[in-house]
Amino acid sequence: MSTYETVSVIAQQGQKACLRAMQQEDRDRLKTMLSHPEVRRHILMRSGAGPQQLDKLVKRMLYPYDPCALHAGIHLKGNEELVGTVSLQSWNRHEGKAVLGYMVDPLWWGRGLASEAVGLLLDYSIRELGLVQVEGRCRGDNYRSERVMLANGMKLGRIMPMADGSGDVMKVFTLLHN
């Protein structure tokens, strides 16, 4: 695989969740999820990000033109409705490193979908893409996200202040694979 080749995730099946490449039909659901106040506060978008930034993010997630990112839709097994996303960002193919990102529609929180989807993507990333290090980040008060990363074998590596000056902290988790 070339350093500049874009990659789409190959469909992955879990017990409850399935991963597949994002599709144009996911656009409205994706926009709705990203706009939800409970989701927005946890995704790292610039303060005051407006519709243009949201549209750019949706476009980046739907169309695999960025060779340094891989986005997959999370679906309930046997259902086509998008309930979340999981992604690799800042993917450095030479070093085998990437940053994990994920979100689930709040209607589906607490059902293990994020944990399973993250596990599917991490397994795929190690087995098929050769990743040796994946880093995940969450706000200090995002205990749900923290549990997802811990459940998938990630270890808390450091805690640092948020760059936005809010006084909040960011927890950084890491998964290493030899």
C-alpha positions, 0 to 999 in steps of 0.5 A: 500500500502506497503512502498516499493511497486512500484506504476504505475500511473493509466491512467488519462484523461484531456481535452487535455492531458492524463497520463499513465504509461511509456512504453518501446516504449517511450524510444526514445522519452524520450531520445530525450526530455531529450537531447533537450537543452531547456529541459536539462537546466531546469532539475536538472542533474549534470553539464556535465552529459553524456550519462550514466547519461541520460541512467540511468534517462531514465531507472528510468523513464521507469521502476517502480522499485523505491518505492519513485518515480512515473513517468507518460507519457503525451500524447495528447488525442487520440494519443500514442506519448509521448509529456512529463512526470510528476512525483513524486520524493522523495516520502515519504509515511509515511509523505505524501510528494513528489517533483513534476517533469515535462517536455514537449517537446518544440514543445508542449510548450504554449498549456496548456499541462503541466498545465493540466498534473500537475493538473491530477497528483496532483489530483490523488496524493491527492485522491488516494495516500494520499499526503498532501504536494507536492513541485515543484521547478524551476530555477528563470528564468523559468517563464513557469514552475512557471505559471504551478505551480501557475495555479495548486494552488501551492504557492511560499514558498522560493527562494534559490541560486542554488547549482551549483554556477551559481548565478541563484536561485531556486524557491520552490513552495508548495501545501498543502492538509489537 
